[in-house]
């Protein structure tokens, strides 16, 4: 059994020129907003496109040439701000500036609304990103969190309690710890009876396998987490054996249901419902030309944020800003960094 997380790339990769199949929403992914007349100012300046905002990612594609597109994840967004840019074609305009990091490489994206006066470009992306950041407990394995209140599990929105089992031993130590085991439609939670802050929350998204194995304490429920979380192996002893077997069967069933339709926890509703992503996706027409390999370009280079930088440069005082900034590369000026060459 593979963890659901191991198959999900939408919220953790930056990809360019993806296929129409990859532009379709996966199970659990919901299209939240669709914005037309959006320009990818840094990589495709002057080319009108469409920006799609889902609960996992942002997709931009050219309207004139749909195969020219990019898929940007939301998870590792470290900066998401509204900036005022100076453009020679349009003068001063507002744009959404996004700085991301993927596999130790930083990318920056600038999206400009060709039709001025609409704040949706900023409100949609920023609001969905905030909803994503505040719902990490749906998707991340958590140790020693604030999970319990008055000896009851604090449930998330969309979360339902399925079972509560008392007298369950956590086998993480030589002696074991006695506690309470909760099973919901989103995750598995255990906490110690003597110390509620000693707990663990394991979303089904992170679970790789659920089995019964023999241990020095006897038969135990063993949960293995995904490789992306370090491949933790957690053991729980449930008595009697009949209850252990029924619990494993129940958890495996809930994990299977969750895998078919994951609950990512990112909830945001627009007043105007966008069309389904499948209706907005344009099939890529077959090309009748051949491109020589030597003439191909790397789409990543247009979005590099100081791509060849190995370490931070020394700070220097900027008289223009009145504060210390990282020393600029040779040939660059602060004014030049704010200008987008048409």
C-alpha positions in Angstrom: 0.0 0.0 0.0 1.4 3.4 -0.9 0.6 6.6 1.0 -1.8 9.0 -0.7 0.8 11.7 -0.2 3.4 9.8 -2.2 1.2 10.1 -5.3 0.4 13.8 -4.9 2.6 16.3 -6.7 0.2 19.2 -7.2 1.0 21.1 -4.0 4.8 20.5 -3.9 6.2 20.7 -7.4 6.7 23.6 -9.9 6.1 22.3 -13.4 6.1 23.9 -16.8 4.2 23.1 -20.0 2.2 20.3 -18.4 -0.2 18.2 -20.4 -4.0 18.7 -20.4 -4.3 15.5 -18.3 -2.1 17.0 -15.6 -4.2 20.2 -15.6 -7.3 18.3 -14.6 -8.2 18.2 -11.0 -7.3 15.1 -9.0 -9.5 13.4 -6.4 -10.1 15.9 -3.6 -8.9 18.9 -5.6 -11.5 21.6 -6.1 -11.4 24.6 -8.5 -12.0 27.7 -6.5 -11.5 30.6 -8.9 -10.9 31.2 -12.6 -9.4 34.5 -13.8 -9.1 35.5 -17.4 -6.9 38.3 -18.9 -4.0 37.4 -16.6 -0.5 37.9 -17.9 2.5 35.9 -16.7 4.6 39.1 -16.8 8.0 37.5 -16.1 7.9 34.5 -18.4 5.3 35.4 -21.1 5.1 39.1 -21.1 2.4 40.5 -23.4 0.6 37.1 -23.7 -2.9 37.0 -22.2 -3.7 33.9 -20.2 -6.0 32.3 -17.7 -5.2 31.8 -14.0 -6.8 28.8 -12.2 -6.8 28.7 -8.4 -7.5 25.3 -6.7 -7.3 24.2 -3.1 -3.8 22.7 -3.9 -2.2 24.8 -6.6 -2.2 27.7 -9.1 -2.2 27.0 -12.8 -1.6 29.6 -15.5 -1.8 28.9 -19.2 -1.7 31.0 -22.4 -5.1 31.5 -24.1 -3.4 31.7 -27.5 -1.2 28.7 -27.0 -2.5 26.4 -24.3 0.5 24.2 -24.2 2.5 27.1 -22.8 1.6 26.9 -19.2 3.0 26.6 -15.7 1.7 24.8 -12.6 2.8 26.4 -9.3 2.4 24.8 -6.0 1.0 26.6 -2.9 2.7 24.6 -0.2 6.2 26.2 -0.3 5.1 29.7 -1.1 7.3 31.9 1.2 6.1 35.3 0.0 2.8 36.2 -1.5 2.4 40.0 -1.8 0.8 42.7 -3.8 3.4 44.9 -5.5 3.2 48.0 -7.7 5.3 47.5 -10.9 6.4 49.9 -13.5 5.8 48.7 -17.1 6.7 50.6 -20.2 3.5 49.4 -22.0 1.0 50.2 -19.3 2.7 52.6 -16.9 2.2 51.8 -13.2 0.1 48.8 -12.5 -0.6 46.3 -9.6 0.6 42.8 -9.9 0.7 39.6 -7.8 4.3 38.7 -6.9 5.0 35.2 -5.7 8.3 33.8 -4.5 8.6 30.0 -4.2 11.2 27.4 -3.3 11.3 23.9 -4.7 14.1 21.4 -4.3 16.5 24.1 -3.1 15.7 26.3 -6.1 13.9 29.6 -5.8 11.5 30.8 -8.5 9.6 34.1 -8.7 6.4 34.7 -10.6 4.6 38.0 -11.5 1.0 37.9 -12.5 -0.6 41.1 -13.9 -4.3 41.6 -14.5 -4.5 43.1 -18.1 -7.9 44.6 -17.2 -7.2 47.0 -14.2 -9.4 47.6 -11.3 -10.3 44.0 -10.3 -8.9 42.8 -6.9 -9.8 39.2 -7.4 -6.3 38.3 -8.6 -5.1 39.2 -5.1 -8.0 38.3 -2.9 -8.5 34.8 -4.3 -4.8 33.6 -4.3 -4.0 35.2 -0.9 -7.2 33.9 0.8 -6.7 30.3 -0.5 -3.1 30.4 0.5 -4.1 31.4 4.0 -6.7 28.7 4.1 -4.0 26.2 3.0 -1.5 27.3 5.7 -4.0 27.2 8.5 -5.2 23.6 7.7 -1.9 21.8 7.8 -3.2 19.4 10.5 -5.4 17.7 7.9 -2.3 16.8 5.9 0.7 16.6 8.3 1.8 14.1 11.0 1.8 16.0 14.3 3.6 15.0 17.5 2.7 16.7 20.9 0.1 19.0 19.5 -2.9 20.8 21.1 -5.2 18.0 20.1 -7.2 17.2 23.3 -9.6 19.4 25.3 -11.5 18.1 28.3 -10.3 14.6 27.5 -12.1 14.9 24.1 -10.5 15.1 20.6 -10.9 18.5 19.0 -12.5 17.8 15.7 -11.8 19.7 12.5 -14.5 21.0 10.2 -15.5 18.1 7.9 -14.1 15.6 10.4 -16.3 13.0 12.0 -15.6 10.7 15.0 -15.8 7.0 14.0 -14.5 5.2 17.1 -12.9 5.8 20.4 -10.9 3.0 22.2 -9.7 3.3 25.8 -6.8 1.4 27.2 -4.6 1.4 24.1 -0.8 1.1 24.7 1.6 3.2 22.6 4.7 1.0 22.1 7.2 3.8 21.4 9.0 3.2 24.7 10.3 0.1 26.5 7.5 0.2 29.0 4.8 1.4 26.8 2.3 4.2 27.5 -1.4 3.7 28.3 -3.8 6.0 26.5 -6.8 6.6 24.3 -7.1 5.9 20.6 -9.4 7.9 18.3 -10.4 7.0 14.8 -12.0 9.6 12.5 -12.7 9.9 8.8 -9.5 12.1 8.4 -6.9 10.7 10.8 -5.9 8.5 13.7 -5.1 10.1 17.1 -3.6 8.7 20.3 -2.8 10.5 23.6 -1.5 9.3 26.9 -4.0 9.3 29.8 -1.5 10.7 32.3 -0.3 13.5 30.0 -2.6 14.7 27.2 0.2 16.7 25.5 2.0 13.4 24.8 0.1 12.6 21.7 0.3 11.9 18.0 -2.0 12.7 15.0 -1.6 10.7 11.9 -3.7 11.8 8.8 -4.7 9.1 6.4 -2.9 11.2 3.8 0.4 10.3 5.5 -0.3 6.5 6.1 1.6 4.1 4.0 0.5 0.8 5.6 -1.7 -0.5 8.4 -0.9 -4.0 9.6 -1.0 -6.4 12.6 2.5 -7.5 13.6 4.1 -9.4 16.4 6.1 -7.5 19.0 7.6 -8.1 22.4 4.3 -7.0 23.8 2.3 -9.4 21.7 0.2 -8.7 18.6 0.0 -4.9 17.8 -1.4 -2.5 15.3 1.5 -1.1 13.3 1.2 2.1 11.2 3.9 3.1 8.8 4.0 6.7 7.6 5.0 8.0 4.1 8.6 8.4 3.1 8.1 12.2 2.9 7.5 12.3 6.6 10.5 10.1 7.4 8.9 6.7 7.3 7.9 6.5 11.0 6.7 3.2 12.3 4.2 3.5 15.2 2.9 0.5 17.2 -0.3 0.3 19.3 -1.4 -2.6 21.5 -5.2 -3.2 21.6 -6.8 -5.9 23.7 -8.5 -8.2 23.2 -7.2 -9.6 19.9 -10.8 -9.5 18.5 -10.9 -5.8 19.1 -7.5 -5.4 17.5 -8.6 -7.2 14.4 -11.8 -5.2 14.0 -9.9 -1.9 14.5 -7.4 -2.8 11.8 -10.2 -3.7 9.5 -12.1 -0.4 10.3 -9.0 1.8 9.8 -8.0 0.1 6.5 -11.6 0.6 5.3 -11.5 4.3 6.2 -8.1 4.7 4.7 -9.4 3.2 1.4 -12.3 5.6 1.4 -10.1 8.5 2.1 -7.7 7.5 -0.7 -10.5 7.6 -3.2 -11.6 11.0 -2.1 -9.1 12.9 0.1 -10.1 15.7 2.4 -7.3 18.3 2.2 -9.0 20.7 4.6 -8.6 23.8 2.4 -12.1 25.4 2.3 -12.8 28.7 0.6 -15.9 29.6 -1.4 -16.3 32.3 -4.0 -19.5 34.2 -4.4 -19.5 33.4 -8.2 -18.9 29.7 -8.9 -16.3 29.1 -11.6 -16.8 26.6 -14.4 -15.3 23.1 -13.8 -11.6 22.8 -14.7 -12.4 20.2 -17.4 -14.5 22.7 -19.3 -11.8 25.3 -19.1 -9.0 23.0 -20.3 -8.2 23.3 -23.9 -6.9 20.2 -25.7 -3.4 20.8 -27.1 -3.5 20.6 -30.9 -0.8 18.5 -32.6 2.2 20.4 -33.8 3.0 20.2 -37.5 6.6 21.4 -37.0 9.7 19.8 -35.6 11.9 21.5 -33.1 15.6 20.8 -33.2 17.0 19.7 -29.8 19.7 22.3 -29.9 17.1 25.1 -30.2 15.1 24.0 -27.1 15.2 26.4 -24.1 14.8 25.7 -20.4 11.5 27.1 -19.2 12.9 27.2 -15.7 15.4 29.9 -16.4 12.8 32.6 -17.0 11.6 32.2 -13.4 14.8 31.7 -11.5 15.2 34.0 -8.5 19.0 34.4 -8.5 19.3 30.8 -9.8 23.1 30.4 -9.6 23.3 31.8 -6.1 25.0 29.4 -3.7 24.9 31.5 -0.5 23.6 34.8 0.7 25.8 37.8 -0.1 27.0 40.3 2.5 24.6 43.0 3.7 25.2 46.6 2.7 23.4 49.9 3.5 21.1 51.2 0.9 20.7 54.9 0.8 17.6 54.6 -1.4 15.7 52.4 1.1 17.3 53.6 4.3 18.1 50.1 5.5 20.5 47.2 5.1 19.9 44.9 2.1 21.8 42.0 0.5 24.5 43.2 -1.9 23.2 43.2 -5.5 24.9 41.2 -8.2 27.2 43.0 -10.6 25.3 45.1 -13.2 22.0 45.2 -11.2 20.4 48.2 -9.5 17.4 48.6 -7.2 15.6 50.6 -9.9 16.3 47.9 -12.5 14.8 45.2 -10.3 11.5 47.0 -10.2 11.3 47.5 -14.0 9.8 44.8 -16.2 11.3 45.1 -19.6 8.6 44.7 -22.3 
